[in-house]
Amino acid sequence: MNGRPIPVLIVEDDDGLNHLIMSRLLREDFLVQGVATGQEALSKIRANPDALLLLDYALPDMTGMELLDRLAEHRLECPFIMMSGHGNEQVAVDLMKRGARDYLVKDGNWLELVTPVVNRVLLEIENERRMAAIEADLRQSRAHLRLVLDTVPVILWSIDREERLTLCTGSDLAKLSVSPDAVLGRRIAELLPQNPQAGPRAQRALAGDSFHFTFELQNRIWEGSYAPIRDHGQAIIGATGIATDVTARRRADTVRERLIQELRDALGRVKVLRGLIPICASCKKIRDDRGYWNQVESYLQQHSDAQFTHGLCPECSRASFPQLRREEHPPPAAP
């Protein structure tokens, strides 16, 4: 019993009996203290509210029941074992209703029962506290899981063998204006009358098939998948599904495909000149495939989308209009 975290507080006004009980418990390495009055017990319990009370029914300043009432007033609920010098069935029933872990009548060799009863009750308390801690952890884990499921950007659901929803969650439910509590227990085909494939898909999954699918709902495009749920014996007990809103991605794909097609069309209209082009070294005319000689601009217009405008370079301007040269450079004035 070494290291037991729950102390035992003996509340007994008979000093000799208090000492005897304490000696027996100390031999088993219990953590034990003893007091003689209810007021002393209140002070000890305030300092250590986790103690197990080994409580005498009749105390000099109050009864054991009155001590329990005082503890309740201070919102202190200690586990307790009641001891009494008089066996009274009604009192025992009332004490059990108040939460007594056991009821010991001080007659015969009752002291022999104290240690095993205390040991059993402390083990029960330890197990209860351990289970309470496990349940608290479980509640916290469930709350965290619920938070994750409620905020993940999908719709996640499960159905039973009757095609009734047992789970429906995910932040994308808001896009459909659907409340999970309003759909649980209903058949999925009844909820989606505008989608005639909803029922057959559920039946296919319940038949053991896993598959992907696409559907439209409320002007949105969804990609979904189904898979059967199996127990440890591989028997199908339901199915689970998940759907993702891919409307934005599909629209982006459509825009991208349109742009790609427009680019392809534009490239198809581009004319590219390649290979050797026969050109006259003197007049610069180009010979076409039929053997005719064409002006450069005429040839390029026929074989590309280029358009030409005409003008004169400075050298041609001076050759064609020599008077411009004289105007630009007049002779020097006579001295």
C-alpha positions in Angstrom: 0.0 0.0 0.0 3.1 2.3 -0.1 2.6 5.6 -1.9 -1.2 5.6 -1.6 -2.2 9.2 -2.6 -5.6 9.2 -0.7 -5.2 9.8 3.1 -7.7 8.4 5.6 -9.2 10.7 8.3 -10.6 8.8 11.3 -13.4 10.9 13.0 -14.0 9.0 16.3 -14.4 10.6 19.8 -13.3 7.4 21.6 -9.6 8.0 22.0 -8.8 4.3 22.5 -10.9 3.2 19.6 -9.4 5.9 17.4 -5.9 4.7 18.4 -6.8 1.1 17.6 -8.2 1.9 14.2 -5.2 4.1 13.3 -2.7 1.4 14.4 -4.3 -1.2 12.2 -4.3 1.1 9.2 -0.7 2.3 9.8 0.5 -1.4 9.8 -0.8 -1.5 6.1 1.0 1.7 5.3 -2.1 3.8 4.9 -1.8 7.6 5.3 -3.8 8.1 8.5 -4.9 11.0 10.7 -7.3 11.0 13.6 -9.6 13.6 15.1 -12.3 13.5 17.8 -14.9 16.1 16.8 -16.8 17.2 13.8 -15.3 20.7 13.9 -11.8 19.3 13.9 -12.8 17.1 10.9 -14.1 20.2 9.0 -10.7 21.9 9.5 -8.8 18.8 8.3 -11.1 18.4 5.3 -10.7 22.0 4.2 -7.0 21.4 4.1 -7.3 18.1 2.3 -10.7 17.6 0.6 -9.6 14.3 -1.1 -9.4 12.4 2.2 -11.5 9.3 2.9 -13.5 9.7 6.1 -13.9 6.9 8.5 -16.7 8.6 10.3 -18.4 7.8 13.6 -22.2 8.5 13.5 -22.3 10.1 17.0 -19.8 12.8 17.8 -19.6 15.2 20.8 -20.4 18.4 18.8 -22.6 17.0 16.0 -23.8 13.8 14.3 -22.1 12.3 11.3 -25.1 13.3 9.2 -24.8 16.9 10.4 -21.1 16.9 9.5 -22.1 15.7 6.0 -24.5 18.6 5.8 -21.8 21.1 6.9 -19.5 19.7 4.2 -22.2 20.1 1.6 -22.7 23.7 2.6 -19.0 24.3 1.9 -19.3 22.3 -1.4 -17.0 19.6 0.0 -17.9 16.1 -1.0 -15.6 13.5 0.6 -16.0 9.8 0.3 -16.9 8.3 3.6 -17.4 5.1 5.5 -19.9 5.4 8.4 -19.3 3.7 11.8 -22.1 3.3 14.4 -22.5 1.5 17.7 -26.1 0.7 16.9 -27.2 -1.2 13.8 -30.2 0.6 12.2 -31.4 -0.5 8.8 -33.1 2.8 8.0 -30.0 4.8 9.0 -27.9 2.6 6.8 -30.3 3.1 3.9 -30.2 6.9 4.4 -26.4 6.9 4.6 -26.1 4.9 1.4 -28.4 7.5 -0.3 -26.0 10.2 1.0 -23.2 8.4 -0.7 -21.7 6.2 2.0 -19.2 3.7 0.6 -19.9 1.3 3.4 -21.5 1.0 6.9 -19.7 -0.6 9.8 -21.6 -1.6 13.0 -19.3 -1.6 16.1 -20.1 -5.1 17.4 -18.2 -8.4 17.8 -14.9 -8.4 15.8 -15.8 -5.5 13.6 -12.3 -4.1 13.8 -11.1 -7.0 11.7 -13.3 -5.6 8.9 -11.9 -2.0 9.0 -8.7 -2.7 7.0 -10.2 -4.7 4.1 -13.2 -2.3 3.8 -10.9 0.7 3.7 -8.6 -1.0 1.2 -11.6 -1.9 -1.0 -13.1 1.6 -0.9 -9.7 3.3 -1.7 -9.2 1.0 -4.7 -12.8 1.9 -5.8 -12.0 5.6 -5.5 -8.7 5.2 -7.4 -10.4 3.4 -10.2 -13.2 5.9 -10.3 -10.7 8.8 -10.5 -8.7 7.0 -13.2 -11.9 6.4 -15.2 -12.9 10.0 -14.7 -9.5 11.2 -16.1 -9.9 8.8 -19.0 -13.4 10.0 -19.8 -12.2 13.7 -19.5 -9.4 12.9 -22.0 -11.9 11.1 -24.2 -14.3 14.1 -24.1 -11.4 16.4 -25.0 -10.3 14.2 -27.9 -13.9 14.0 -29.2 -14.3 17.8 -28.9 -11.0 18.3 -30.8 -12.0 15.8 -33.5 -15.4 17.4 -33.8 -13.7 20.8 -34.2 -11.5 19.4 -36.9 -14.3 17.7 -38.8 -16.5 20.8 -38.6 -13.9 23.1 -40.0 -12.3 20.9 -42.7 -13.3 22.3 -46.1 -15.3 19.3 -47.4 -18.6 17.5 -46.7 -18.1 14.2 -44.8 -20.9 11.8 -44.1 -21.6 8.2 -43.1 -24.7 6.0 -43.5 -25.9 2.9 -41.9 -27.2 -0.2 -43.6 -30.6 1.5 -44.0 -28.9 4.4 -45.9 -29.7 6.7 -43.1 -27.1 9.4 -42.1 -25.3 8.8 -38.9 -22.7 11.6 -39.5 -22.8 14.7 -41.5 -20.1 17.4 -41.0 -17.6 19.7 -42.7 -17.5 23.4 -43.3 -18.7 23.1 -46.9 -22.2 22.2 -45.5 -22.7 26.0 -45.2 -22.6 26.3 -49.0 -25.7 24.1 -49.1 -27.4 25.8 -46.1 -27.6 22.5 -44.4 -27.6 21.9 -40.6 -26.1 18.5 -39.5 -28.8 18.1 -36.8 -31.5 18.5 -39.4 -30.3 15.7 -41.6 -29.1 13.0 -39.2 -31.3 9.9 -39.3 -32.7 10.7 -42.7 -32.1 8.6 -45.9 -29.7 10.3 -48.2 -31.9 9.7 -51.2 -34.7 11.7 -49.5 -32.4 14.6 -48.8 -31.2 14.8 -52.5 -34.3 14.3 -54.6 -32.7 16.5 -57.3 -29.8 14.0 -57.6 -31.2 10.7 -58.8 -27.9 9.0 -58.4 -27.6 9.6 -54.6 -29.5 6.5 -53.7 -27.8 4.1 -56.1 -24.4 5.4 -55.1 -25.2 4.7 -51.4 -26.4 1.2 -52.3 -23.3 0.5 -54.4 -21.1 1.5 -51.4 -23.1 -0.7 -49.0 -22.6 -3.5 -51.5 -18.8 -3.3 -50.8 -17.6 -1.0 -53.7 -15.2 1.9 -53.3 -15.4 4.5 -56.0 -15.1 8.1 -57.1 -17.8 10.2 -58.7 -18.7 13.8 -59.8 -22.0 15.5 -59.3 -23.7 18.9 -59.5 -25.6 20.4 -56.6 -26.9 23.9 -56.1 -25.0 25.3 -59.1 -21.7 23.8 -57.8 -19.6 21.0 -59.0 -18.5 18.4 -56.5 -16.0 15.5 -56.6 -16.9 12.7 -54.2 -15.9 9.2 -53.1 -17.6 6.4 -51.3 -16.2 3.4 -49.3 -17.8 0.7 -47.2 -17.4 0.6 -43.4 -16.5 -2.8 -42.1 -16.4 -4.2 -38.6 -13.6 -6.4 -37.1 -15.2 -9.4 -38.8 -15.2 -7.6 -42.2 -19.0 -7.4 -42.3 -20.2 -4.2 -43.9 -22.0 -2.1 -41.3 -22.3 1.1 -43.3 -20.5 3.4 -45.7 -18.7 6.7 -45.6 -18.5 9.4 -48.2 -16.6 12.7 -48.8 -17.3 15.4 -51.3 -15.1 18.4 -52.2 -16.3 21.6 -53.9 -14.3 21.8 -57.2 -16.3 24.6 -58.8 -13.5 27.2 -58.7 -11.0 24.7 -60.0 -13.2 23.5 -62.8 -13.9 27.1 -63.8 -10.2 27.8 -63.8 -9.6 24.7 -65.9 -12.2 25.9 -68.4 -10.5 29.4 -68.7 -7.1 27.8 -69.0 -8.3 25.5 -71.8 -9.9 28.4 -73.6 -6.7 30.4 -73.4 -4.7 27.4 -74.7 -7.0 27.0 -77.6 -6.9 30.7 -78.4 -3.1 30.5 -78.4 -3.1 27.5 -80.6 -5.5 29.3 -83.1 -3.2 32.3 -83.1 -0.1 30.2 -83.7 -1.9 28.5 -86.6 -2.5 31.8 -88.2 1.2 32.8 -88.0 3.1 32.3 -91.3 6.8 31.5 -90.9 9.4 31.7 -93.8 12.0 29.0 -93.7 14.7 27.6 -96.0 16.6 29.1 -98.9 15.0 32.0 -100.7 16.4 32.8 -104.2 16.9 36.6 -104.5 18.4 38.6 -107.3 21.8 40.1 -106.4 21.1 43.2 -108.5 17.4 44.1 -108.4 16.7 42.1 -105.2 13.6 40.5 -106.6 12.7 37.1 -105.2 11.8 34.0 -107.4 8.7 32.2 -106.2 7.8 28.5 -106.5 6.4 29.0 -110.0 9.5 30.6 -111.3 8.2 34.2 -111.3 10.3 37.0 -110.0 8.5 39.3 -107.5 9.3 42.4 -105.6 10.4 41.7 -102.0 7.4 43.3 -100.4 5.0 41.4 -102.8 6.7 38.1 -101.9 6.6 38.7 -98.2 3.0 39.8 -98.2 2.1 36.5 -100.0 4.0 34.3 -97.6 3.4 36.1 -94.2 1.0 38.4 -92.5 3.4 41.4 -92.8 2.0 44.7 -94.3 4.2 47.3 -95.8 4.3 51.1 -95.9 6.5 52.9 -98.3 8.9 55.8 -97.9 12.5 56.9 -98.9 15.6 56.5 -97.0 18.0 59.5 -96.8 20.3 58.2 -99.6 17.4 57.4 -102.0 15.9 60.8 -101.2 19.1 62.6 -102.2 19.5 60.4 -105.3 15.9 61.0 -106.4 15.6 64.6 -105.4 19.1 66.2 -105.9 17.6 69.7 -105.4 16.9 68.8 -101.7 20.6 68.4 -101.2 21.3 71.9 -102.6 18.7 73.4 -100.3 20.2 71.6 -97.3 23.7 72.8 -98.2 23.5 76.1 -100.0 26.7 77.5 -101.7 28.7 80.0 -99.6 27.9 83.7 -100.2 30.2 85.8 -102.4 32.7 88.0 -100.5 
